[in-house]
Amino acid sequence: MSQPVVGVLALQGDVREHQRMLAEVGAASTPVRTPDELDAVDALVLPGGESTTMWRLARTFGLLEPLRQRVAGGLPVYGSCAGMILLADRIEGGVAGQETVGGMDITVRRNAFGRQVDSFEADLDFPALSEPERPLHAVFIRAPWVEKVGDGVDVLARVATADGTGNIVAVRQGRLLATSFHPELTADARVHALFLDIVKEA
Ligand SMILES: NC(=O)CC[C@H](N)C(=O)O
């Protein structure tokens, strides 16, 4: 694929910030709000925002089933924060009846870091990125974490916890990539560069 076009789901959330990051790593991008627009893209970013709102809007716009079909068909997708929740096969702490797009064999806990810590920043060890020795500065906003991963899922990064085990905050399963945090709110484009590599491999 020479010139892939990356869609950014534009129902709600930080769409423009992702488009800016994609431009920085040399990828063309376009907002996606309709099934036709989804059909036209080679890859997709599910931005951060509010997963319950995005789920309801995706249903209203008739996008939920088309999204599931494209993921099942091998579409490369990167989900950040609420986008990670949308990619998860299972969620904990969702609202009643909350559905996801799914595709990743992970269990994600919403608002996992607790109300007292609405947002925080941390430097992560993220060896799958370019310049692997340079930590990634990560911004977490009412973030989920990954509670359980299936066999086919690679854990890419954890955030340190007091007991030293670390909570999983970045995962990859085939062409699906997800982070609990928001790289689009920093100046470091390496996560988007990793996603573009996955898109080009596809
Ligand atoms: N920054 C975010 O994307 C927050 C995610 C939000 N807590 C949710 O459940 O969707």
The ligand as a Gaussian input file, in Angstrom:
#p B3LYP/6-31G(d) Opt

LIG

0 1
 N       -9.876000      10.272000      27.779000
 C      -10.699000       9.312000      27.501000
 O      -10.830000       8.845000      26.363000
 C      -11.516000       8.840000      28.655000
 C      -12.287000       7.577000      28.405000
 C      -13.569000       7.609000      29.201000
 N      -13.319000       7.489000      30.599000
 C      -14.503000       6.520000      28.668000
 O      -14.942000       5.669000      29.356000
 O      -14.785000       6.529000      27.525000

